[in-house]
Amino acid sequence: MVTREHTTQRSEEIRLRRKNKSRVSRSRGKTARRKRQISSRTPPPVMARDSMVGVVMGKQKRSRNARRRYDLALNTQGVEMRLPALPRVRIGWRLVSFSLMALMCLLLYQFWNYPNYRVEEAEVHGLQRISSKNVNDVLNIADEPIFTIDHQALEQELKDTFQEFSSVAVAVELPQTVVVTVTERVPVLIWQYEGKTELIDAEGLSFPLRDGTIELRLPVVEADAPPPPVPAAGLSIPSPALRSETDADEMDAVNGEQTDADTGTDTIVSFPVVSKELVDAILTLAEQAPEGAVIKFSEEHGLSWNDPGQFEVYFGDDQDIQMKLTVFDAIYDHLDAVDTRPSVISVEHVHSPYYRLQSEENVR
């Protein structure tokens, strides 16, 4: 049987146990709160003295906004001097990239405006009849920055302007050098008509006689029409992919351009405006014509010359020119033997030549 005294003792033990348990719980809570407060505190600014700066700062956790402060100990005991706090400078990739960009912009500005990188004039090599000034006037690159020079555009400009250039190469070299190398066609005869003068080379390619060119001692053809164009079937152009421009009114020179697929270089290719056979025939007549004779060309009689003896010799087209000269020599020798002066000798049709005497009205 449980007594009253035993019950009271049991109650006291339970109360003491609960009180002790509550005290331990409160103590643990205070300890946990204290730990949280300590861990959440921001570490104080790093303080260092003289040579111990590196050691102390290496062991302390650095704050993002912390400032560097130095306290120097003086010779007097207990006296030290505090230096001004300096902010910590952090160099990131953004600052580095911005600095590099600013430096590049400054260099580009300097290069663009620096006089040593501006072209004065182009050096032109290979000229024979055209002056360097004429070429530089077309290029128009004086006082231009070397970085803006497009050598391909300059080459095309020269090709379009100077038909007498068979090849053009433009080289751009730092700091301010532009070198132009050209090859001029070599003319073999001069074609004059309606106050115009054109030069023709051995391949029949035509190009104008420009002002200021040197005097040429070449056979001269006085014509009443421009050089007769070669029929399309007679063109000796290796590539069909040619860019051409034709003047339908005057049938002037037609120029084209062909690209070498192997070398990647551009070569000027032109349509001949005069057949090579006609050029050879004119040169042959110029060699055989008497001194002072004028070579002519007309649509009616073709090639002819005006003999100093005041008579005309008609040769017609360029076919069988050597045979026509042989027949002409035979007729002229015959007339000279009988002391007869002709007004016209025609060998246009080599198998049916004729001559007209100065006193005759009819053709024999």
VENWO-V954287 format. One record per helix or strand. SS is the DSSP state (helix for helix, strand for strand). FROM is the first residue (numbers start at 1). TO is the last residue. If there is no record, write none. Layout:
{{SS;FROM;TO} {SS;FROM;TO}}
//
This chain:
{{helix;4;40} {strand;47;49} {helix;50;59} {strand;67;73} {strand;80;82} {strand;86;87} {helix;93;113} {helix;115;117} {strand;118;118} {strand;123;125} {helix;132;139} {strand;145;145} {helix;146;148} {helix;151;161} {strand;165;173} {strand;177;184} {strand;187;193} {strand;196;201} {strand;206;208} {strand;219;223} {helix;232;234} {strand;254;259} {strand;266;271} {helix;276;288} {strand;294;298} {strand;302;307} {strand;311;316} {helix;321;337} {strand;342;346} {strand;354;357}}
//
